[in-house]
Amino acid sequence: MNKKLMALAVAGAVAAPGLAVAQTSLTPTSIVPSPGVASSNGITLYGRLDEIVIVNKYSSANSSVAPNLPVSDFKKGDLWSAGNALGFRGREDLGGGTSAWFQLEIGVTPDGRTEASSTGANTNWGARNSAIGISSGIGDVLLGGWDTPYKQTFGVWNSMTSGGFSAAGILMGNGDTTGALNNALCATTVSNTSGVIGPAAPALNSCVTEATANNTAFSRRINNSIQYWSPIFSGFQVKLGTSLATYQSPGSAAQAAAFPSGLPKAKEYSANATWVRGPLSVGFGYDAHQGLRDISNAGANTQVKDSAWQLGAKWNFGPGEIGAAYETISYGETAANVGKLTVPTWVVNGRFNVGPGAIWASYSSSDAKSCSVATTAVGSAVCGMKPKMYVLGYDYVLSKRTKMYVAYAKIDNQSNGAIGTNYYYIAGPAGNNANGTASGVQAGTDVTTVGVGIQHVF
């Protein structure tokens, strides 16, 4: 018996260091991690926990814009879980320089939140970057739900790693989203059986519903993705991606008559090219959508095309780093064959080592122009409006994996008295929508935030 116990003790002593290495060998960052991190067979556990106590002040909400808002200015506190995740990675060497790998990631809420926004699809296994893939000498091919190459380009220039205060996915990208491509024939009021446009919901027995992504945002994690990542040559890499519009009804003659410009056909193509060499990182991203918007407007162009491109860079100069990026989003028709919208946005951000930590800051500004209708709005962007975002913070580093931080952020939304921008944080705490009970903000509301947080990665 003693011999058996001794054998178990020895086995535990040998296995424990290996487990510890597996748990700490990866440090997640704001940049999408490469599936090739695990260099040998086995499974790696990783995660990020980031909690911040914040006080938000909502102000300048015009009563004509937000008639249901009980007061124009108010404050509210919250505990915000910004981008928390838990995941597993596995890799198997198949020989000949080829390996198979997988990643499963889930959103987590260590503050115990149970409302729908915290316990929805984001907290299902595979709801965050998850896929199965093959690596070889010619690159990686992955199948699953993953950030588009365009969204991954944000990581090239982004220096903000504490809290959810980066302009990426807020002003840059005109919003962040997760889900499948729009299932047009299941989402409109066009009957899948008769093709009649009316108030009745579509016949869902001919459609399998799948949670769809925001159809105007360009910071996208898309289901049913197929991506190719080239090998890295002297710091240069190319990534290509598309998504399948699954569960689409084939359409009928009656439906074809209801859509003069053709049945909606959801498509998305995304690409980037990045170069990382020494202290300099440079990235270019491009993304194009088709058939994601205007699908319910009679006479509208159901194949409307939207596209975006961005160019960003970051330079590490030793005691700190600075990054900058410029983006242009071009939306096609914004109503029934009328109106277009161009949304240029730029950002500069950086961090500088001070004492046991670092100061970090960011400034971003957006615009909406080239529009023929003054009230044209797409996503959070509105024709003629110029929102801005300011961020200032400090990290106090406690260890390689743990830090505390303080942050100040302000989103300056714009309003013309009848309509306004409503930019807000990615998956942020409830704003002043629905009298403060729903996430997001009423159009034209400025948001000022101060907070103290702690982050741990493993």
C-alpha positions in Angstrom: 0.0 0.0 0.0 2.8 2.4 0.9 4.5 1.6 -2.3 1.3 2.5 -4.3 1.0 5.8 -2.4 4.6 6.6 -3.0 4.2 5.9 -6.7 1.1 8.2 -6.9 3.1 10.9 -5.0 6.0 10.7 -7.4 3.6 10.7 -10.4 1.9 13.8 -9.0 5.2 15.5 -8.4 6.3 14.9 -12.0 2.9 15.9 -13.5 2.3 19.0 -11.5 5.2 21.1 -13.1 4.0 20.1 -16.6 0.5 21.3 -15.7 1.8 24.5 -14.3 3.7 25.1 -17.5 0.7 24.4 -19.6 -1.4 26.9 -17.6 1.1 29.7 -17.7 2.9 29.2 -21.0 0.5 31.6 -22.8 -0.2 35.2 -22.0 -3.3 36.4 -23.9 -3.2 39.9 -25.3 -5.6 42.2 -27.2 -4.1 40.8 -30.4 -5.8 37.6 -31.7 -3.4 34.8 -30.6 -1.9 32.5 -33.1 -3.1 28.9 -32.9 0.5 27.8 -33.4 1.5 29.0 -29.9 1.4 25.5 -28.5 4.5 23.9 -30.1 4.0 20.3 -29.0 1.2 17.8 -28.4 -1.1 18.6 -25.5 -3.8 21.0 -24.3 -3.2 24.5 -23.0 -5.6 26.4 -20.6 -5.6 30.2 -20.9 -7.7 33.1 -19.9 -8.1 36.7 -19.0 -10.1 38.2 -16.1 -10.6 42.0 -16.1 -12.9 43.6 -13.6 -13.3 47.4 -13.1 -15.4 49.4 -10.7 -16.7 52.3 -12.7 -18.9 55.4 -12.4 -20.5 56.6 -15.6 -22.0 60.0 -16.1 -24.5 60.4 -18.9 -25.1 64.0 -20.1 -26.4 66.2 -22.9 -29.2 63.9 -23.9 -31.5 66.1 -25.9 -35.1 65.6 -24.8 -36.4 65.5 -28.4 -33.9 62.8 -29.1 -34.5 60.8 -25.9 -38.1 61.6 -24.8 -38.1 58.6 -22.5 -35.1 59.6 -20.5 -36.3 60.8 -17.1 -33.4 63.2 -16.6 -30.8 64.7 -18.9 -27.9 64.1 -16.6 -27.3 61.3 -14.1 -24.6 59.0 -12.7 -24.6 55.3 -12.1 -22.0 52.8 -10.8 -21.3 49.4 -12.1 -18.8 46.5 -12.0 -17.7 45.9 -15.6 -16.2 42.7 -17.0 -14.3 43.9 -20.0 -13.4 41.1 -22.6 -13.1 38.3 -20.1 -12.5 34.9 -21.6 -11.5 31.3 -20.8 -10.2 28.9 -23.4 -8.5 25.7 -24.3 -6.0 25.1 -27.1 -4.8 21.7 -28.3 -2.3 20.7 -30.9 -1.2 17.3 -32.4 1.9 16.8 -34.6 0.9 14.8 -37.7 4.4 14.5 -39.0 6.0 15.9 -42.1 5.7 19.5 -40.8 1.9 19.3 -40.5 -0.2 19.5 -37.4 -3.8 19.7 -36.4 -5.0 22.2 -33.8 -8.2 23.4 -32.1 -9.2 26.3 -29.9 -12.4 26.7 -27.8 -13.1 30.0 -26.1 -16.0 31.2 -23.9 -16.9 34.5 -22.3 -16.9 34.5 -18.5 -18.5 36.8 -15.9 -16.7 36.5 -12.6 -19.0 39.1 -11.0 -21.9 36.6 -11.2 -24.1 38.6 -13.6 -27.1 36.6 -14.8 -28.9 39.1 -17.1 -29.4 38.1 -20.7 -26.5 40.2 -22.0 -24.1 38.3 -19.8 -25.5 34.8 -20.1 -26.4 34.8 -23.7 -24.5 33.3 -26.7 -21.2 34.9 -25.5 -21.1 32.4 -22.6 -21.5 29.3 -24.7 -18.4 27.3 -25.5 -17.2 28.3 -28.9 -18.9 31.7 -28.8 -15.6 33.5 -28.8 -12.6 32.8 -31.2 -13.0 29.0 -31.7 -12.0 26.8 -34.6 -10.3 23.6 -35.8 -7.5 23.9 -38.2 -4.5 22.4 -40.0 -1.0 24.0 -40.0 1.6 23.2 -42.6 4.5 24.7 -44.5 2.1 26.7 -46.6 0.2 28.2 -43.7 -2.9 27.6 -41.6 -6.5 26.9 -42.7 -9.2 27.2 -40.0 -12.9 26.5 -39.8 -15.1 28.0 -37.1 -16.1 31.3 -35.6 -13.2 33.8 -35.5 -12.4 37.5 -35.7 -12.2 38.5 -39.3 -8.7 39.4 -40.7 -10.0 43.0 -40.8 -10.7 43.0 -37.0 -7.4 41.4 -36.3 -5.7 44.4 -37.9 -6.8 46.5 -34.9 -4.3 44.6 -32.8 -1.4 45.9 -34.9 -1.8 49.5 -33.7 -3.7 49.1 -30.4 -1.7 49.8 -27.2 -4.7 49.6 -24.9 -4.8 46.4 -22.9 -6.7 47.4 -19.7 -10.4 47.6 -19.6 -12.7 48.1 -22.6 -11.5 51.5 -23.5 -9.8 51.0 -26.9 -11.3 52.9 -29.8 -11.1 49.6 -31.7 -14.7 48.4 -32.1 -16.2 51.6 -30.8 -15.4 54.5 -33.1 -13.0 52.4 -35.2 -15.2 49.9 -37.0 -18.5 51.6 -36.1 -19.3 48.9 -33.5 -18.3 45.4 -32.5 -20.4 42.3 -33.2 -20.5 38.5 -33.1 -22.7 36.1 -35.0 -23.6 34.7 -38.4 -24.2 36.5 -41.7 -27.8 37.8 -41.9 -30.4 35.3 -42.9 -32.4 37.6 -45.1 -35.3 35.4 -46.0 -35.9 34.5 -42.4 -35.5 38.0 -40.9 -37.8 40.0 -43.1 -41.6 40.1 -43.3 -41.6 38.3 -46.6 -43.4 34.9 -46.2 -41.1 32.1 -47.2 -44.1 30.2 -48.6 -46.2 32.8 -50.5 -43.6 35.6 -51.0 -46.1 38.2 -49.8 -44.7 41.2 -48.0 -46.9 41.8 -44.9 -46.9 42.2 -41.1 -46.9 38.4 -40.4 -43.6 36.8 -39.4 -41.9 34.6 -41.9 -42.6 30.8 -42.0 -39.8 29.7 -39.6 -40.3 26.1 -40.4 -38.4 26.6 -43.6 -35.5 28.5 -41.8 -33.1 27.5 -39.1 -32.6 30.6 -37.1 -29.0 31.4 -36.0 -28.0 34.5 -34.1 -26.8 37.0 -36.6 -24.1 39.7 -36.4 -24.8 43.4 -36.5 -25.2 44.3 -40.2 -23.4 47.7 -40.1 -20.4 47.0 -37.8 -16.9 46.3 -39.1 -15.3 44.9 -35.9 -16.6 41.4 -36.5 -16.3 37.9 -35.1 -18.2 35.8 -37.7 -19.6 32.3 -37.4 -19.2 29.7 -40.1 -15.8 31.3 -41.1 -13.2 29.9 -43.4 -9.8 31.6 -43.0 -6.3 31.1 -44.5 -3.2 32.5 -42.7 0.0 32.5 -44.7 3.4 31.6 -43.1 5.3 34.5 -41.7 8.1 35.6 -44.1 10.6 38.0 -42.6 7.8 39.4 -40.4 5.2 39.6 -43.3 2.0 37.7 -43.2 -1.3 37.7 -45.2 -4.7 36.5 -43.9 -7.8 35.9 -45.9 -11.3 35.1 -44.7 -14.9 34.6 -45.8 -18.1 33.2 -44.2 -20.8 30.9 -45.4 -24.4 32.2 -45.3 -25.8 29.1 -43.9 -29.5 28.1 -43.5 -30.6 30.3 -46.4 -34.0 29.5 -47.9 -33.6 28.9 -51.6 -36.4 31.4 -52.3 -39.5 31.2 -54.5 -40.8 32.9 -57.7 -43.1 35.0 -55.5 -40.2 36.1 -53.4 -38.2 37.0 -56.4 -41.0 39.2 -57.6 -41.1 40.9 -54.2 -37.4 41.7 -54.5 -36.9 43.5 -57.9 -33.2 43.8 -57.4 -32.9 40.0 -56.6 -33.1 37.8 -53.6 -30.7 38.9 -50.8 -27.5 37.0 -50.9 -25.4 37.6 -47.8 -21.6 37.7 -48.5 -18.5 38.8 -46.7 -14.8 38.9 -47.6 -12.0 40.0 -45.4 -8.2 40.3 -45.7 -5.2 41.9 -44.1 -1.5 42.1 -44.6 0.8 42.8 -41.6 4.5 43.3 -41.1 6.1 43.1 -37.7 9.9 43.5 -37.6 11.8 44.7 -34.5 10.1 47.7 -32.9 7.8 48.4 -35.8 4.4 46.9 -36.6 2.4 47.8 -39.7 -1.0 46.5 -40.9 -3.5 47.0 -43.7 -7.0 45.6 -43.6 -10.0 45.4 -46.0 -13.5 44.0 -45.5 -16.5 44.0 -47.8 -20.1 43.0 -47.2 -23.0 42.4 -49.6 -26.7 41.9 -49.0 -26.6 42.6 -45.2 -28.7 45.7 -45.1 -32.0 47.2 -46.5 -33.4 43.7 -46.9 -36.8 44.8 -45.5 -37.4 48.0 -47.4 -39.7 47.5 -50.4 -37.9 48.5 -53.6 -34.5 48.8 -51.9 -31.3 47.3 -53.3 -31.1 44.0 -51.5 -27.5 43.5 -52.7 -26.2 46.8 -51.2 -22.4 46.7 -50.8 -20.5 48.1 -47.8 -16.7 48.1 -47.5 -14.0 49.4 -45.2 -10.2 49.7 -45.2 -7.7 50.6 -42.5 -4.0 51.3 -42.3 -2.3 51.3 -38.9 1.2 51.1 -37.3 2.8 50.9 -33.9 6.4 51.8 -32.9 8.0 50.6 -29.7 10.8 53.0 -28.7 12.0 51.2 -25.5 10.4 53.0 -22.6 7.1 53.1 -24.4 5.2 52.7 -27.7 2.9 54.8 -29.9 0.3 53.6 -32.4 -1.9 55.3 -35.0 -4.5 54.2 -37.5 -6.8 55.6 -40.2 -10.0 53.9 -41.4 -12.7 54.7 -44.0 -16.0 52.9 -44.1 -18.1 53.3 -47.2 -21.8 52.4 -46.9 -24.0 51.9 -50.0 -27.6 52.9 -50.2 -28.9 53.8 -46.7 -32.6 53.8 -47.8 -34.6 52.7 -50.8 -32.0 53.4 -53.5 -31.1 56.8 -52.0 -28.3 58.1 -49.8 -24.8 56.9 -49.2 -22.5 57.4 -46.3 -18.7 57.6 -45.9 -17.3 57.4 -42.4 -13.5 58.2 -41.9 -12.1 57.7 -38.5 -8.6 58.0 -37.0 -7.0 57.2 -33.7 -3.6 57.7 -32.0 -2.8 55.9 -28.8 0.3 54.9 -26.7 1.8 54.0 -23.4 4.9 55.1 -21.6 6.6 53.4 -18.7 6.5 55.3 -15.4 7.6 53.9 -12.1 6.3 50.3 -11.6 3.8 50.6 -14.4 2.8 52.7 -17.4 0.6 55.6 -18.5 -1.6 54.9 -21.4 -3.8 57.3 -23.5 -5.8 57.5 -26.7 -7.6 60.0 -28.8 -9.9 59.1 -31.7 -12.3 61.1 -33.9 -14.8 60.1 -36.5 -16.9 61.8 -39.2 -19.8 61.0 -41.4 -20.0 62.6 -44.8 -20.6 62.2 -48.6 -24.3 61.8 -47.6 -27.2 63.3 -49.5 -29.7 63.1 -46.7 -29.0 65.1 -43.5 -30.6 62.5 -41.2 -28.8 59.5 -42.8 -27.7 57.1 -40.0 -25.9 53.8 -40.3 -25.0 52.0 -37.0 -23.8 54.7 -34.6 -22.7 57.1 -37.4 -24.9 60.0 -38.5 -24.4 62.3 -41.4 -22.5 65.5 -40.4 -21.8 64.4 -36.9 -18.2 64.2 -35.6 -17.9 62.2 -32.3 -14.7 61.9 -30.4 -13.3 59.6 -27.7 -10.6 60.5 -25.1 -8.9 58.0 -22.8 -6.3 58.3 -20.0 -5.1 55.6 -17.6 -2.3 54.1 -15.6 -1.3 50.5 -15.0 0.3 49.5 -11.7 2.1 46.2 -12.5 2.0 43.7 -9.6 3.5 40.7 -11.5 3.9 39.4 -15.1 0.3 38.3 -15.0 -1.5 40.7 -12.7 -1.9 44.5 -12.7 -4.2 47.1 -11.2 -5.2 50.2 -13.2 -7.1 53.4 -13.1 -8.9 54.9 -16.1 -10.7 58.0 -17.3 -12.6 57.9 -20.6 -15.1 60.2 -22.4 -17.1 59.5 -25.5 -18.3 62.8 -26.9 -21.4 62.0 -29.0 -22.9 64.7 -31.3 -26.5 65.8 -31.9 -28.3 68.2 -34.2 -31.5 68.2 -32.0 -33.3 65.6 -34.0 -30.8 62.8 -34.3 -27.4 62.0 -33.0 -24.6 59.5 -32.7 -24.7 56.9 -30.0 -21.2 55.3 -29.8 -20.7 53.3 -26.6 -18.4 50.6 -25.1 -18.1 47.1 -26.5 -20.4 44.8 -24.4 -20.4 47.6 -21.8 -22.6 48.0 -18.7 -26.2 49.2 -19.2 -26.3 52.8 -20.4 -29.3 55.1 -20.5 -31.4 53.3 -23.0 -34.8 52.2 -21.7 -34.5 54.6 -18.8 -31.1 53.1 -17.9 -32.1 49.5 -17.9 -30.8 48.5 -21.4 -27.2 48.5 -22.7 -26.1 51.4 -24.9 -27.0 55.1 -24.9 -29.7 57.4 -26.3 -28.6 59.3 -29.4 -26.5 62.4 -28.5 -25.6 61.3 -25.0 -22.0 62.0 -23.8 -20.5 59.4 -21.6 -17.8 60.1 -19.0 -16.3 57.2 -17.1 -13.8 56.9 -14.2 -12.8 53.6 -12.7 -10.4 51.4 -10.8 -9.8 47.8 -12.0 -7.7 44.7 -11.8 -6.6 42.3 -14.5 -5.1 38.8 -14.4 -4.1 36.7 -17.4 -3.0 33.1 -17.4 
